[in-house]
Amino acid sequence: MPLGNLASVSRFLPELAVTATILLLVAVHVVGKNRQSSASALLSLAGVGAALLLTALQPSMPAVSLFEGMVALDGFAVFFKALTALATIVVIFMSMDSAELSGKSQAEYYVFLLSVLLGMFLLSSATDLVMLYLSLELVSIPSYLLAGYLKGRKSSNEASMKYVVYGATASGVMIYGFSLLYGLTGTTQIAEIGRALATGKAALPLFLAAVMVAVGFGYKIAAVPFHMWSPDVYEGAPTPVTAFLSVGPKAAGFAVLVRFFYTVFASPDGAGGPWTLSSPVDWTLLFAVLSAATMTVGNLVAVNQKNVKRLLAYSSIAHAGYMLMGFVLLTPAGIQAILFYLVVYLFMNLGAFYVVILVANGTRSEDISDYAGLGSRAPFAAVSLAIFLFALTGIPPFSGFIGKVYLFAEVINRGVYWLAVVAALNSVVSLYYYARIVKVMFLEEPAEKAELAVPAFPRALLCLLAVPTLLLGVYWEPVIRVAANSVRLLAF
């Protein structure tokens, strides 16, 4: 029985904490005299920290449906709330260190950032088509503003404009798919839609609806062929924003992808068992092809990139392809592998982007050629970046290796051998362009030999990102246990 609006408020505390922080930031922006003050960043940290703490207190609660069935509070939603809140905290620290954002109005920047976080909270738990669309737009619209936040830079304006055009198109196609599902079933509740479709509906309208919805979700996770916005947006946006977009919205996109397709087009086959297709639409084959295409395009195009942010953009596309492998398997272990991979991806990808920020602060450049000699100019930053890049490659003993082991093992266990072969070949390709950066840092002579200073606080934050990247490569049991429990508590 879904809880009513008033009864749901006490279960909605993390979202209320983020909302209250946004309102306080708006007040600070309106009445504050020094809009460049770091007070907005500290207030944002306090608000997101409170939301993370309140989220951590929720797993012991039984799974419930809130606000008359609009959102779900279950272990799956709690996992993604904690993940996106943690990513936001790291990005706030990164933003405080970014030279790109110095001198800019801080309060409005953090209003946009926390608005995206609120949207991700809602998106990961939405169980109604209306709420799903509204939360997706709450993630997207502030993201457009963040991408174009450097208003005096042409590349930032271009990034924002392309993001808006692609995002509006994808949203329009997706909501048309929603309208088909509503027309076929007469309800906006995704659980009821799934039950109605299981009784038998025309295959062609369902296939069209599935493809149209896949466009919207594919755009959010930057899957091929809906990835074309990603490289330009990642390159033109402020680097902390790029780091945020590469982790937070992508994680929320996978959350809603799993919840929607596993509810509407599949049904669980017994307690703790795999899912089976409950409609005539074989969307698993469609996404398996998208997975192979996404990782292949991402890795092959990354090989020729000369800008490190653009390279990491294509790398992010490729990693979305790896994670889609777990999505198509229709097993709890497949979803568990996605959740674990997202955790390790958070640390290694945000760590790589943080080094990019620190290097850009000193060199005013994001070209790979300007990383020459970084091993002697800033050895701590260079070694940290090497750790993150090798983890992204999937080399032992780094955490990325364990993440890929879980994905590959489940793909092979389910007999999808061709997809495992494609992924293995792509991992070999990725080693080339990641190792190329390491080679430039340690084996090439720098044009400028002056030391690139890395202050104490950035060193500490790099350690906080590098330690889990290393530790989860040798001891990952607690995280995989949490991921498994979150899947078990996934309530449709």
C-alpha positions in Angstrom: 0.0 0.0 0.0 1.6 3.3 -1.1 1.9 5.9 1.7 0.0 9.1 1.5 1.7 12.5 1.1 1.9 13.4 4.8 3.0 10.0 5.9 5.7 10.0 3.2 7.4 13.2 4.5 9.3 11.4 7.3 10.8 9.0 4.7 11.8 11.9 2.4 14.4 13.6 4.6 17.5 13.4 2.4 15.6 15.1 -0.4 14.3 17.7 2.0 17.8 18.4 3.3 19.0 19.1 -0.3 16.0 21.2 -1.0 16.5 23.3 2.2 20.2 23.8 1.2 19.2 25.0 -2.2 16.8 27.5 -0.7 19.5 28.8 1.7 21.9 29.1 -1.2 19.4 31.2 -3.2 19.0 33.5 -0.1 22.8 33.8 0.1 23.0 34.7 -3.6 20.3 37.3 -3.2 21.4 39.0 0.0 25.1 38.2 0.1 27.5 41.0 -0.5 30.5 38.8 -1.5 29.2 36.4 -4.1 32.6 34.9 -4.6 32.9 33.8 -1.0 33.6 30.1 -0.1 30.7 30.2 2.3 28.4 28.8 -0.4 30.7 25.8 -0.9 30.8 25.1 2.9 27.0 25.5 3.1 26.7 23.0 0.2 29.0 20.6 1.9 27.0 20.7 5.1 23.7 20.2 3.2 24.9 17.3 1.1 26.7 15.8 4.1 23.4 15.9 6.0 21.6 14.3 3.1 24.2 11.5 3.0 23.9 10.9 6.7 20.1 10.7 6.5 20.4 8.4 3.5 22.8 6.1 5.5 20.0 5.8 8.2 17.5 4.5 5.7 18.6 1.0 4.7 17.1 -0.5 7.9 13.7 0.8 6.9 11.4 -1.6 5.0 10.9 -0.9 1.3 7.9 1.4 0.8 6.2 3.4 -1.9 5.9 7.1 -1.2 3.6 9.9 -2.3 0.8 7.7 -3.6 3.2 5.5 -5.6 5.3 8.3 -7.2 8.7 7.2 -5.7 10.1 4.1 -4.0 12.2 3.9 -0.9 14.2 0.7 -1.1 17.7 -0.5 -0.9 18.3 0.2 -4.6 17.3 3.8 -4.3 19.3 4.2 -1.1 22.4 2.9 -2.8 22.2 5.4 -5.6 21.4 8.3 -3.3 24.5 7.6 -1.3 26.6 7.2 -4.4 25.5 10.4 -6.0 25.7 12.4 -2.8 29.3 11.1 -2.3 30.1 12.1 -5.9 28.7 15.6 -5.2 30.8 16.1 -2.1 34.0 15.2 -4.0 33.0 17.6 -6.8 32.4 20.4 -4.4 35.9 20.0 -3.1 37.2 19.9 -6.6 35.3 23.1 -7.5 36.9 24.9 -4.6 40.3 24.1 -6.1 39.4 24.9 -9.7 41.0 28.1 -11.2 38.3 28.1 -13.8 35.6 28.8 -11.2 37.6 31.4 -9.2 36.1 34.8 -9.4 32.7 33.4 -10.4 29.5 33.7 -8.4 29.6 30.7 -6.1 26.1 30.5 -4.7 24.3 30.1 -8.1 26.9 27.5 -9.1 26.1 25.4 -6.1 22.4 25.9 -6.6 22.7 24.3 -10.0 24.9 21.5 -8.7 22.6 20.6 -5.8 19.5 20.9 -8.1 21.1 18.2 -10.2 21.7 16.1 -7.0 18.0 16.5 -6.0 17.0 15.3 -9.5 19.3 12.3 -9.2 17.8 11.4 -5.9 14.3 11.4 -7.4 15.4 9.8 -10.6 16.9 6.8 -8.8 13.6 6.1 -7.0 10.9 7.3 -9.5 8.2 4.7 -10.1 5.8 6.8 -12.1 6.2 8.0 -15.6 5.3 11.6 -14.6 7.8 11.6 -11.8 10.4 9.9 -13.9 10.2 12.6 -16.6 10.2 15.5 -14.2 13.2 14.2 -12.3 15.0 13.6 -15.5 14.4 17.2 -16.5 15.5 18.3 -13.0 18.8 16.6 -13.7 19.1 17.9 -17.2 18.2 21.6 -17.1 20.7 22.6 -14.3 23.3 20.5 -16.1 22.8 22.6 -19.2 23.5 25.7 -17.1 26.5 24.1 -15.5 28.0 23.2 -18.8 27.8 26.8 -20.0 28.8 28.3 -16.7 31.9 30.0 -18.1 29.9 32.5 -20.1 32.9 34.3 -21.5 34.3 31.2 -23.1 33.1 30.1 -26.6 33.7 26.4 -25.9 31.5 26.6 -22.8 28.7 28.3 -24.6 28.9 25.8 -27.4 28.9 22.9 -24.9 25.8 24.2 -23.3 24.0 24.8 -26.6 24.8 21.3 -27.9 23.8 19.8 -24.6 20.4 21.6 -24.7 19.7 20.5 -28.3 20.6 16.9 -27.8 18.9 16.8 -24.4 15.6 18.3 -25.6 15.5 15.9 -28.6 16.1 12.9 -26.4 13.6 14.0 -23.9 11.0 14.6 -26.6 11.5 11.1 -28.1 11.4 9.5 -24.6 8.2 11.2 -23.5 6.5 10.1 -26.8 7.5 6.5 -25.8 5.9 7.1 -22.4 2.7 8.3 -24.1 2.6 5.0 -26.1 2.9 3.0 -22.9 0.2 5.1 -21.2 -2.1 4.7 -24.2 -1.6 0.9 -24.2 -2.1 0.4 -20.4 -4.1 3.5 -19.2 -1.7 4.0 -16.2 1.5 5.9 -15.4 2.6 3.6 -12.6 5.5 1.5 -14.0 4.6 -1.5 -11.9 1.1 -1.5 -13.2 2.3 -0.9 -16.8 4.5 -4.0 -16.4 1.6 -6.1 -15.1 -0.7 -4.9 -17.9 1.9 -5.7 -20.6 2.5 -9.2 -19.2 -1.1 -10.0 -20.2 -0.2 -9.5 -23.9 -0.1 -6.4 -26.1 0.8 -5.7 -29.7 4.5 -6.2 -30.3 5.1 -3.3 -32.7 3.8 -0.5 -30.4 5.8 -2.0 -27.5 8.9 -2.2 -29.6 8.6 1.5 -30.6 8.0 2.5 -27.0 11.0 0.6 -25.8 13.2 2.1 -28.4 12.0 5.6 -27.7 12.5 5.3 -24.0 15.9 3.8 -24.6 16.8 7.0 -26.5 16.1 9.1 -23.4 18.0 6.9 -21.0 20.8 6.2 -23.5 21.4 10.0 -23.8 21.7 10.2 -20.0 24.4 7.5 -19.8 26.0 8.6 -23.1 25.5 5.3 -24.9 26.1 5.1 -28.6 24.5 6.4 -30.8 23.2 8.9 -28.2 26.7 9.9 -27.2 27.4 12.7 -29.6 26.9 15.5 -27.1 29.4 14.1 -24.7 32.8 14.9 -26.1 32.0 18.6 -26.8 30.2 19.1 -23.6 33.0 17.4 -21.5 35.6 19.5 -23.2 33.8 22.9 -23.0 32.3 22.6 -19.5 34.4 23.6 -16.4 36.4 20.6 -15.5 34.6 20.0 -12.1 31.3 20.0 -14.0 32.8 17.5 -16.5 33.8 15.2 -13.7 30.4 15.5 -12.1 28.5 14.8 -15.4 30.8 11.7 -16.0 29.8 10.1 -12.7 26.6 11.4 -11.0 24.0 11.7 -13.8 25.5 8.5 -15.4 24.9 6.6 -12.2 21.3 7.9 -11.9 20.8 7.0 -15.5 21.7 3.4 -14.9 19.5 3.4 -11.8 16.4 4.4 -13.7 17.4 2.2 -16.7 17.4 -0.9 -14.5 14.3 0.0 -12.5 12.2 0.9 -15.6 13.1 -1.9 -18.0 13.2 -4.6 -15.3 9.7 -3.5 -14.1 8.0 -2.8 -17.4 9.4 -5.4 -19.7 10.6 -8.1 -17.4 9.4 -10.0 -14.3 11.3 -11.8 -11.5 11.5 -15.6 -11.9 11.1 -16.5 -8.2 12.7 -15.1 -5.1 16.3 -14.1 -5.8 16.3 -15.7 -9.2 16.8 -14.1 -12.6 14.3 -12.1 -14.5 12.5 -13.2 -17.6 11.1 -11.1 -20.5 7.4 -10.5 -19.8 6.6 -8.9 -23.2 7.3 -9.8 -26.8 10.0 -7.1 -27.0 13.6 -8.6 -26.8 15.2 -5.4 -25.5 18.1 -7.4 -24.1 19.5 -8.1 -27.6 19.0 -4.4 -28.5 21.0 -3.3 -25.4 23.6 -6.0 -26.0 24.3 -4.5 -29.4 24.3 -1.0 -27.9 26.8 -2.2 -25.3 29.2 -3.6 -27.9 28.9 -0.5 -30.1 29.3 1.9 -27.1 32.5 0.4 -25.8 34.0 0.0 -29.3 33.2 3.5 -30.5 34.3 5.0 -27.2 37.7 3.2 -27.1 38.5 3.6 -30.8 37.8 7.3 -31.0 39.7 7.9 -27.7 42.9 6.7 -29.3 43.3 9.8 -31.5 42.4 12.4 -28.9 44.9 15.1 -28.0 42.9 16.8 -25.3 42.8 14.9 -22.0 39.2 16.0 -21.1 38.0 14.8 -24.6 39.9 11.6 -24.1 38.2 11.0 -20.8 34.9 11.8 -22.4 35.3 8.9 -24.8 36.6 6.8 -22.0 33.4 7.5 -20.1 31.4 6.4 -23.1 33.4 3.1 -23.2 32.8 2.5 -19.5 29.0 2.9 -20.1 29.3 0.1 -22.6 31.0 -2.1 -20.1 28.3 -1.5 -17.5 25.5 -2.2 -20.1 26.8 -5.7 -20.2 25.5 -6.4 -16.7 22.2 -4.7 -17.6 21.3 -7.1 -20.4 21.8 -10.3 -18.4 18.6 -10.2 -16.4 20.2 -11.5 -13.3 20.8 -10.1 -9.8 24.5 -10.7 -10.2 24.5 -8.6 -13.4 22.9 -5.6 -11.5 25.2 -6.2 -8.6 28.2 -6.0 -11.0 26.9 -2.7 -12.3 26.6 -1.3 -8.8 30.1 -2.3 -7.8 31.6 -1.0 -11.0 29.9 2.4 -10.4 31.5 2.6 -7.0 35.0 2.0 -8.3 34.4 4.1 -11.3 33.5 7.1 -9.0 36.9 7.0 -7.3 39.1 6.4 -10.4 37.3 8.7 -12.7 36.9 11.6 -10.3 40.5 11.2 -9.3 41.7 11.4 -12.9 39.6 14.6 -13.5 41.0 16.1 -10.2 44.5 15.7 -11.5 43.4 17.4 -14.7 42.1 20.3 -12.7 45.4 20.6 -10.7 47.5 20.5 -13.9 45.3 23.0 -15.7 45.6 25.4 -12.7 49.3 25.5 -13.2 49.7 25.1 -17.0 46.4 26.6 -18.3 46.3 23.7 -20.7 44.4 20.4 -21.1 46.5 19.0 -24.0 48.2 15.7 -23.4 51.5 17.1 -24.8 51.6 19.5 -21.9 51.7 16.6 -19.4 55.3 15.9 -20.6 57.6 15.5 -17.7 54.9 15.7 -15.1 56.6 12.9 -13.3 59.5 15.3 -12.4 57.5 18.5 -12.1 54.7 17.1 -9.9 55.5 13.5 -9.0 52.7 13.1 -6.5 50.0 14.2 -9.1 51.7 12.1 -11.8 51.8 8.9 -9.8 48.1 9.5 -8.7 47.0 10.0 -12.3 48.9 6.8 -13.3 47.0 4.9 -10.6 43.6 6.2 -11.8 44.4 5.5 -15.5 45.6 1.9 -14.8 42.4 1.4 -12.8 40.3 2.7 -15.6 42.1 0.2 -17.9 41.3 -2.7 -15.6 44.8 -3.8 -14.8 45.4 -5.7 -11.5 45.7 -5.0 -8.6 43.6 -1.9 -9.1 39.8 -1.7 -8.4 38.9 -1.4 -12.1 40.1 -4.9 -12.6 37.8 -6.4 -10.0 34.9 -4.4 -11.5 35.5 -5.9 -14.9 36.0 -9.4 -13.4 32.5 -9.3 -12.0 31.0 -8.0 -15.2 33.0 -10.4 -17.5 32.3 -13.4 -15.2 28.6 -12.9 -15.2 28.5 -12.4 -19.0 30.4 -15.6 -19.5 28.3 -17.4 -16.9 25.2 -16.5 -18.9 26.7 -17.7 -22.1 27.0 -14.3 -23.9 30.5 -15.1 -25.1 30.5 -12.8 -28.1 29.9 -9.8 -25.8 32.7 -10.9 -23.5 35.1 -11.2 -26.4 34.2 -7.7 -27.7 34.7 -6.3 -24.2 38.1 -8.0 -23.7 39.4 -6.6 -27.1 38.2 -3.2 -26.1 40.0 -3.4 -22.8 43.2 -4.0 -24.8 42.6 -1.0 -26.9 42.0 1.2 -23.9 45.4 0.2 -22.5 47.0 2.0 -25.4 45.5 5.5 -24.9 45.7 5.4 -21.1 49.3 4.2 -21.2 50.1 6.9 -23.7 49.4 9.6 -21.0 51.6 7.7 -18.5 54.4 7.5 -21.1 54.1 11.3 -21.7 54.3 12.0 -18.0 57.3 9.9 -17.2 59.3 9.4 -20.3 59.1 12.7 -22.2 61.0 15.9 -21.4 58.9 18.8 -20.3 59.1 22.1 -22.2 58.8 23.9 -18.9 61.0 22.4 -16.1 59.7 24.5 -13.2 58.0 22.5 -10.4 54.2 22.3 -10.5 53.2 22.8 -6.9 50.4 20.7 -5.5 49.2 22.1 -2.1 48.6 20.0 1.0 44.8 19.9 0.7 44.7 18.6 -3.0 47.3 16.0 -1.9 45.0 14.8 0.8 42.0 14.6 -1.5 44.0 12.7 -4.1 44.9 10.3 -1.4 41.3 9.9 -0.4 40.5 9.0 -4.0 43.6 6.9 -4.7 43.4 4.7 -1.6 39.9 3.2 -2.4 41.1 2.8 -6.0 43.9 0.6 -4.7 42.2 -1.0 -1.7 39.1 -2.1 -3.6 41.4 -4.0 -5.9 42.5 -6.3 -3.1 39.7 -6.1 -0.6 36.3 -5.5 -2.1 34.0 -7.8 0.0 32.2 -5.0 2.0 31.3 -3.1 -1.1 30.1 -6.1 -3.1 28.0 -7.2 -0.1 26.3 -3.8 0.0 25.7 -4.0 -3.7 24.2 -7.5 -3.4 22.0 -6.3 -0.5 20.8 -3.3 -2.5 19.7 -5.6 -5.4 18.0 -8.0 -3.0 16.0 -5.0 -1.6 15.1 -3.7 -5.0 11.3 -3.3 -4.7 9.3 -2.9 -7.8 
